Amino acid sequence: MKNVEFSVEGNTLTIKVDLAKEFGPSTSGKNIIIASTEGNVSVPSREECKIGLNIYRKK
């Protein structure tokens, strides 16, 4: 994962991303990647739940 933190408290999932970070251009080159789970990953302490996240901005 790049620039993504998860925490679970009770039944609430919190996602933390630093929007000031950048990881370079996307594969297409049209966007700048800010954060990504790089595919689907399990939610901490909830293996039955999956999440896939991509945050980007236009180049």
C-alpha positions, 0 to 999 in steps of 0.5 A: 500500500502507498500512503494509506492507513486503516483502523477499525473501531467497533464497526467503523472503518477509518481511512487515513491518507496524506493528500500532500504526498505524491507517488508519480504518474499513473500508468496512463500518465494522465494522473498523479497517484496520491494513494493506493491499496494497489489492488484489493486488500483485507480490512484489518480484523475483518478478513471477510471485508475487502477494500480497493482504493485509489486516490489521484489528481489530474496531471 
